[in-house]
């Protein structure tokens, strides 16, 4: 019986490898369309951030400015797990195309907004679509390419992220200056149209029978309320409201109650939005934790590194994306190399360990920066941090998807994406609160009340106009604040580093260059959490389950 099961696994993996090898050109065409869709979601906030001063100047509503970003973030985070589950139930292609259309509709409406209230509402619609874009891309890649082969394409995804972070501010500034801020939204239309046409024409997933199960509306509602409360706490806490204020305490209570209720409902639902059994898998749970911590650190770094370089090192805000180049290039190169190595030998456990260690080292190095740190030195420190994130960014999704059955691919992708999103919200909030507190304390100590009044974020040009004493006090305060923020990030990252040692090396589905060799000795596929579920029970992955794409000429 055991020999027959191992033979079945070997046959499935061999079939998957043959299909992946037989359609390289078609796969790349589909991946190009998916990368365009991913770029839409990642690029949007980067472009809009640059255009915000012009938008406020025309529409007014400065007091509601933060909601332009918050409404988008809320809608994205709350809708992510729902999009994933809908894809599992009703078929991924149709749900993904719907997400693209919703995103483009939100973009058109946002560009047509006549006041700040309309813009906030339309940005929420855009965010709803964005939630489906990211999880759709990841889940379709999970259907299309066996985990063992997926490492070849990690560099593409890391490259898209780097392109969005570097090019977003530059594109946003150029569009706003020459075409007007409304084109910051309209620019999504041609890209979205290309993605729609390519996905429609080339991607052909196996036809999925319409599920007869009822949608878990109660679970979806409770999860939405819980996520909304969490994001609002991390957004408002320490900025709009004091952490001890009544509204923050109420939001925490609502969030906790909603999530407890969600867990109760999910344990009894026939078709839960987020099946709890996937968290019984050790690798999946560890990847969720590591993904959360990676999001925590990464978005904190993206926030504070440009601030340090502009305020302390005198760099220009116009090229803020370029300031992150050492980190992003390092991340992209390491992601590409680790992906290729995973495809060649099927081993991956070492990468979360290396990534966690380098991430801790990079953050602790960044915590040493002061007013005398050169750009070369800070660039080297950023490259170390980027290498750590390069080992972690894609491997977390890869191992998470490999740890579930094919029928749960959507919820696995959406859950991993959600934890990374929540991690980024907590990282920006907690590191930001510590940074602000440290800056204010340092300013009061070194510059007195006059300097404290100047403690708003200043660019290089504004700093040059300040009296020498005030400018030096401000630069010292910002350096002190970034030291505290990165030190906290380093301490948090230690948790991820330790967690990586507990990852179990379960063979990846889909044979690499060695064919199906080694499948027969996959004794630990039967992990306590059934980590090999996808290659054992997920028989829909073979034959009819693996995505098909039309050959292009």
C-alpha positions in Angstrom: 0.0 0.0 0.0 2.8 2.4 1.0 4.7 1.5 -2.2 1.6 2.2 -4.3 1.1 5.6 -2.6 4.7 6.6 -3.2 4.5 5.4 -6.9 1.3 7.6 -7.3 3.1 10.6 -5.9 6.1 10.0 -8.2 3.7 9.7 -11.2 1.9 12.9 -10.3 5.1 14.8 -9.9 6.5 13.4 -13.1 3.3 14.5 -15.0 3.5 18.0 -13.5 7.1 18.4 -14.6 6.4 17.2 -18.1 3.5 19.7 -18.5 5.7 22.5 -17.1 8.5 21.7 -19.4 6.2 21.3 -22.4 4.8 24.8 -22.2 7.6 27.2 -21.3 6.6 29.9 -23.8 2.9 29.9 -22.9 3.7 29.9 -19.2 5.9 33.0 -19.7 3.1 34.8 -21.6 0.6 34.1 -18.7 3.2 35.1 -16.2 3.7 38.4 -18.0 0.0 39.1 -17.7 0.1 38.2 -14.0 3.1 40.4 -13.4 1.3 43.3 -15.0 -1.6 42.8 -12.7 0.7 42.6 -9.7 2.4 45.8 -10.8 -1.0 47.5 -10.8 -1.6 46.7 -7.2 1.9 47.5 -6.0 2.4 50.6 -8.1 -0.8 52.4 -7.2 0.0 53.6 -3.7 3.5 54.6 -4.7 2.2 56.8 -7.5 -0.6 58.3 -5.5 1.7 59.2 -2.6 3.6 61.6 -4.8 0.3 63.1 -6.2 -1.3 63.7 -2.8 -0.2 67.3 -2.3 -1.7 68.3 -5.7 -4.9 66.4 -5.0 -5.4 68.2 -1.6 -4.7 71.5 -3.3 -7.6 70.9 -5.8 -10.1 68.9 -3.8 -9.4 70.3 -0.3 -10.2 68.1 2.7 -6.7 68.1 4.2 -8.1 66.8 7.5 -9.3 63.6 5.7 -6.1 63.1 3.8 -5.0 60.0 5.6 -8.3 58.3 4.7 -7.3 58.2 1.0 -4.7 55.6 1.9 -6.5 54.1 4.9 -9.7 53.3 2.9 -7.6 51.5 0.2 -5.6 49.6 2.8 -8.7 48.6 4.8 -10.6 47.3 1.7 -7.5 45.4 0.4 -6.8 43.7 3.7 -10.5 42.8 4.4 -11.2 41.5 1.0 -8.0 39.4 0.5 -9.2 36.2 2.3 -12.7 36.4 0.6 -11.2 36.7 -2.9 -9.0 33.6 -2.1 -12.0 31.5 -1.0 -14.2 32.6 -3.9 -11.4 31.5 -6.3 -11.3 28.0 -4.6 -15.1 27.7 -4.8 -15.9 29.1 -8.2 -12.8 29.0 -10.3 -9.7 31.2 -10.2 -9.8 32.8 -13.7 -13.2 34.3 -13.5 -12.7 35.6 -10.0 -9.3 37.1 -11.0 -10.7 38.9 -14.0 -13.5 40.3 -11.8 -10.9 41.6 -9.4 -9.1 43.4 -12.3 -12.4 44.9 -13.5 -13.2 46.1 -10.0 -9.8 47.7 -9.6 -10.0 49.5 -13.0 -13.6 50.7 -12.1 -12.2 52.1 -8.8 -9.4 53.8 -10.7 -11.7 55.4 -13.2 -14.1 56.7 -10.5 -11.1 57.9 -8.4 -9.8 59.9 -11.3 -13.3 61.5 -11.7 -13.7 62.4 -8.0 -15.0 65.9 -7.4 -14.3 66.1 -3.7 -12.3 64.3 -1.0 -15.3 62.3 0.2 -15.8 60.8 -3.2 -12.1 60.1 -3.6 -12.0 58.2 -0.3 -15.1 56.1 -1.3 -13.8 55.3 -4.8 -10.3 54.4 -3.3 -12.1 51.8 -1.2 -13.6 50.3 -4.4 -10.1 50.3 -5.9 -8.8 48.6 -2.8 -11.4 45.8 -3.0 -10.1 45.0 -6.5 -6.4 45.2 -5.3 -7.2 42.5 -2.7 -8.1 40.1 -5.4 -5.2 41.0 -7.7 -2.4 39.9 -5.3 -4.0 36.7 -4.1 -5.2 35.9 -7.6 -1.7 36.2 -9.0 -0.2 34.0 -6.3 -3.0 31.3 -6.5 -2.9 31.1 -10.3 0.9 30.7 -10.2 0.3 28.0 -7.6 -2.1 26.2 -10.0 0.1 26.9 -13.1 3.6 25.9 -11.9 4.6 23.1 -9.6 6.4 24.3 -6.4 9.6 22.7 -7.5 9.7 24.7 -10.7 8.4 27.9 -9.2 11.8 29.1 -8.1 12.7 29.9 -11.7 10.2 32.7 -11.6 10.9 34.2 -8.2 13.2 36.8 -9.7 10.3 38.1 -11.8 8.1 38.8 -8.8 11.0 40.4 -6.9 11.7 42.5 -9.9 8.2 43.8 -10.1 8.3 44.8 -6.5 11.6 46.6 -7.0 10.2 48.4 -10.1 7.1 49.5 -8.2 9.1 50.9 -5.3 11.7 52.6 -7.4 9.6 53.8 -10.3 6.4 54.6 -8.5 7.4 58.0 -7.0 9.2 59.0 -10.2 6.2 58.1 -12.4 3.8 59.7 -10.0 5.7 63.0 -10.0 6.1 63.0 -13.8 2.4 62.3 -14.4 1.2 64.9 -11.8 3.5 67.6 -13.2 2.7 67.0 -16.9 -0.8 65.4 -17.2 -2.4 66.2 -13.9 -3.2 64.2 -10.8 -6.2 62.4 -12.3 -3.9 60.6 -14.7 -2.3 59.0 -11.6 -5.4 56.8 -11.6 -6.1 56.7 -15.3 -2.7 55.3 -16.0 -4.0 52.0 -14.6 -6.4 51.6 -17.5 -4.0 50.7 -20.4 -2.0 48.3 -18.1 -5.2 46.7 -16.8 -6.6 46.3 -20.3 -3.4 44.5 -21.4 -3.6 42.2 -18.4 -7.3 41.5 -19.0 -6.8 40.7 -22.7 -3.8 38.4 -22.1 -5.3 36.5 -19.2 -8.6 36.0 -21.2 -6.8 34.8 -24.3 -4.0 32.7 -22.9 -4.9 31.3 -19.5 -7.0 28.2 -19.5 -7.6 26.6 -16.1 -9.6 23.3 -15.8 -13.3 24.0 -15.7 -14.5 24.0 -12.1 -17.9 22.7 -11.2 -19.9 25.4 -9.3 -19.8 24.6 -5.6 -23.1 23.8 -4.0 -21.8 24.9 -0.6 -23.2 28.0 0.9 -20.8 31.0 1.2 -19.8 31.5 4.8 -21.3 35.0 5.0 -21.1 35.1 8.8 -17.5 34.1 8.9 -16.7 36.6 6.1 -18.4 39.4 8.0 -16.7 38.7 11.3 -13.3 38.5 9.7 -13.9 41.8 7.9 -14.9 43.5 11.1 -11.9 42.1 12.9 -9.4 43.0 10.2 -10.9 46.5 9.9 -10.6 47.1 13.7 -6.9 45.9 13.6 -6.0 48.1 10.7 -7.7 51.1 12.3 -5.9 50.5 15.6 -2.5 50.4 13.9 -3.4 53.4 11.7 -4.9 55.7 14.4 -3.0 54.5 17.5 -0.5 57.1 18.6 -1.3 59.5 15.8 -5.0 60.4 15.5 -5.7 59.1 19.0 -3.7 58.2 22.1 -3.1 54.5 22.6 -5.0 54.6 25.8 -8.0 56.6 24.4 -11.5 55.2 24.6 -11.9 54.8 20.8 -8.6 52.7 20.5 -9.7 50.5 23.4 -13.1 50.1 21.9 -11.6 49.1 18.5 -9.3 46.6 20.2 -12.3 45.1 22.0 -14.3 44.9 18.8 -11.4 43.4 16.9 -10.7 40.7 19.6 -14.4 39.8 19.9 -14.9 39.6 16.2 -11.8 37.3 15.7 -12.9 35.0 18.6 -16.3 34.8 17.0 -14.7 34.1 13.6 -12.7 31.2 15.0 -15.9 29.8 16.6 -17.9 30.1 13.3 -15.1 28.7 11.1 -14.8 25.6 13.3 -18.4 24.8 12.4 -18.9 26.1 8.9 -19.4 23.7 6.0 -17.2 25.8 3.7 -15.2 28.2 5.9 -13.7 31.4 4.5 -10.4 30.4 6.2 -10.3 26.7 7.0 -8.6 26.3 10.4 -7.2 22.9 9.5 -4.5 24.5 7.3 -3.0 26.0 10.5 -2.5 22.5 11.9 0.3 22.2 9.4 3.5 23.2 11.1 5.1 24.6 8.0 2.1 26.6 7.0 1.8 28.2 10.4 5.5 29.0 10.5 5.4 30.6 7.1 2.4 32.7 8.3 4.5 33.9 11.3 7.6 34.6 9.2 5.5 36.4 6.5 4.0 38.6 9.2 7.4 39.5 10.6 8.9 40.1 7.1 6.0 42.5 6.3 6.6 44.2 9.7 10.3 44.8 9.0 10.1 45.5 5.3 7.5 48.3 5.3 9.1 49.8 8.4 12.4 50.0 6.5 10.7 51.5 3.4 9.2 54.2 5.6 12.3 55.2 7.7 15.2 54.7 5.3 14.2 57.5 2.9 13.3 59.7 5.9 16.8 59.2 7.3 18.6 59.8 4.0 16.5 63.0 3.3 16.7 64.5 6.8 20.1 63.4 7.9 22.1 62.8 4.8 20.6 65.6 2.7 19.3 63.5 -0.2 16.6 64.8 -2.5 13.0 63.7 -1.9 12.4 63.6 -5.7 14.5 60.5 -6.0 13.2 58.8 -2.9 12.7 55.5 -4.7 16.3 55.4 -5.9 17.4 55.7 -2.3 16.2 52.2 -1.7 18.1 50.8 -4.7 20.8 48.9 -2.7 18.1 47.1 -0.6 15.8 46.3 -3.6 18.6 45.1 -5.9 20.0 42.9 -3.2 16.6 41.5 -2.6 15.9 40.8 -6.3 19.3 39.1 -6.9 19.1 36.9 -3.8 15.5 36.0 -4.6 16.5 34.9 -8.1 19.5 32.9 -6.9 17.6 31.1 -4.1 14.8 30.4 -6.5 17.1 28.7 -9.0 18.8 26.7 -6.2 15.4 25.5 -5.0 14.4 24.4 -8.5 17.7 22.6 -9.0 17.9 20.6 -5.7 14.4 20.9 -4.2 15.9 22.0 -0.9 14.6 25.2 0.8 14.9 25.0 4.6 18.3 26.8 4.6 16.8 29.9 3.0 14.4 31.0 5.8 17.3 30.5 8.2 19.7 32.5 6.1 17.0 35.1 5.5 16.2 35.5 9.1 19.8 35.8 10.2 20.6 38.4 7.5 17.5 40.3 8.3 18.4 40.5 12.0 22.0 41.5 11.1 20.8 44.2 8.6 18.4 45.8 11.1 21.0 45.8 13.8 23.5 47.4 11.4 21.0 50.1 10.4 20.4 50.7 14.1 24.0 51.9 14.3 23.5 54.8 11.8 24.0 58.3 13.1 24.6 61.8 11.7 28.1 60.8 10.6 27.1 57.7 8.6 27.9 58.0 4.9 25.6 57.0 2.0 28.0 54.2 1.1 27.8 52.7 4.6 24.1 53.0 4.8 23.8 51.4 1.3 25.9 48.4 2.5 23.6 48.0 5.5 20.6 48.2 3.3 22.0 45.5 1.0 22.4 43.2 3.9 18.8 43.7 4.9 17.6 43.3 1.3 19.5 40.0 1.0 17.6 38.7 4.1 14.3 39.7 2.7 15.2 38.2 -0.7 15.6 34.8 1.0 12.2 35.2 2.7 9.8 37.1 0.4 9.0 34.3 -2.1 9.9 31.2 -0.1 7.2 31.9 2.5 4.5 31.7 -0.2 6.2 28.7 -1.9 6.3 26.6 1.3 2.8 27.7 2.4 1.3 26.6 -1.0 3.2 23.4 -0.9 1.8 22.6 2.6 -1.9 22.5 1.5 -4.1 20.5 -0.9 -4.8 22.0 -4.3 -8.4 22.7 -3.3 -7.1 25.1 -0.6 -4.6 26.9 -2.8 -6.6 30.1 -2.8 -7.1 30.3 0.9 -3.4 29.4 1.5 -2.3 32.3 -0.8 -4.8 34.8 0.7 -3.9 33.9 4.3 -0.2 34.3 3.6 -0.8 37.6 1.8 -3.1 38.8 4.7 -0.5 38.0 7.4 2.1 39.9 5.5 -0.3 42.9 5.0 -1.2 42.9 8.7 2.5 42.7 9.6 3.2 45.8 7.5 0.4 47.7 9.3 1.8 46.7 12.7 5.3 47.5 11.6 4.6 51.0 10.3 2.4 51.7 13.4 4.7 50.4 16.2 8.0 51.5 14.7 6.4 54.8 13.8 5.2 55.4 17.3 8.6 54.6 18.7 10.3 56.8 16.1 8.0 59.8 16.9 8.4 59.5 20.6 12.2 59.3 20.3 12.4 62.3 18.0 10.3 64.4 20.2 12.3 63.5 23.3 15.6 64.2 21.5 14.4 67.5 20.1 13.2 68.7 23.5 16.5 67.7 25.1 18.8 69.2 22.6 16.8 72.0 21.0 14.3 73.2 23.6 10.8 74.2 22.8 11.7 76.2 19.7 13.3 73.2 18.1 10.4 71.0 19.2 8.1 73.1 17.1 10.2 72.4 14.1 10.0 68.7 14.6 7.7 68.0 11.6 9.3 66.1 8.8 11.5 68.4 6.8 13.2 67.9 3.4 16.7 68.8 2.6 15.8 72.3 1.2 13.8 73.2 4.3 16.6 71.9 6.6 19.1 74.2 4.9 17.1 77.2 5.9 17.0 76.4 9.6 19.5 77.9 12.1 22.5 75.6 12.6 21.7 74.7 16.1 18.1 73.7 15.2 19.1 71.8 12.1 21.7 69.8 14.0 19.3 69.1 16.8 16.7 67.9 14.2 19.2 65.6 12.4 20.3 64.1 15.7 16.7 63.5 16.7 15.9 61.8 13.4 19.0 59.6 13.6 18.1 58.7 17.2 14.5 57.9 16.1 15.7 55.6 13.3 18.1 53.9 15.6 15.3 53.0 18.0 13.0 51.9 15.2 15.5 49.6 13.6 16.6 48.2 16.9 13.0 47.3 17.6 12.8 45.7 14.2 15.9 43.7 14.8 14.5 42.3 18.1 11.2 41.4 16.4 13.1 39.7 13.5 14.8 37.4 16.0 11.5 35.6 16.4 11.4 34.9 12.7 15.0 33.7 12.7 14.2 31.2 15.5 11.0 30.1 13.9 12.9 29.2 10.7 14.8 26.5 12.5 11.5 24.6 13.0 10.6 24.5 9.3 10.4 20.9 8.1 12.0 20.0 4.8 9.0 18.5 3.0 9.7 17.6 -0.7 8.2 20.1 -3.1 5.5 18.9 -5.5 6.7 18.6 -9.1 10.1 17.1 -10.0 12.9 19.3 -11.0 16.0 18.3 -13.1 16.3 15.1 -11.2 12.9 13.8 -12.4 10.8 12.1 -9.7 13.9 10.8 -7.9 13.8 11.1 -4.2 10.0 11.0 -4.0 10.1 7.4 -2.8 12.1 8.4 0.3 9.8 11.2 1.2 9.0 9.6 4.5 8.3 12.9 6.3 5.6 13.9 3.8 3.2 12.7 6.4 4.0 15.6 8.7 1.8 16.0 11.8 -0.1 18.6 9.9 0.0 16.6 6.7 2.5 18.9 5.1 2.5 16.8 2.0 -1.2 17.0 1.6 -0.9 18.6 -1.8 1.2 15.7 -3.2 -0.7 13.0 -1.4 -4.3 13.8 -1.3 -4.4 16.6 -3.8 -4.9 14.4 -6.7 -6.7 17.1 -8.6 -3.3 18.6 -9.2 -2.5 15.8 -11.6 -4.2 15.4 -14.9 -7.1 17.8 -14.8 -6.0 19.9 -11.8 -2.9 21.6 -13.2 -3.5 24.7 -15.1 -3.3 24.6 -18.9 -2.3 27.4 -21.2 -2.8 27.7 -25.0 0.4 27.5 -27.0 1.2 30.9 -28.6 3.0 31.4 -31.9 
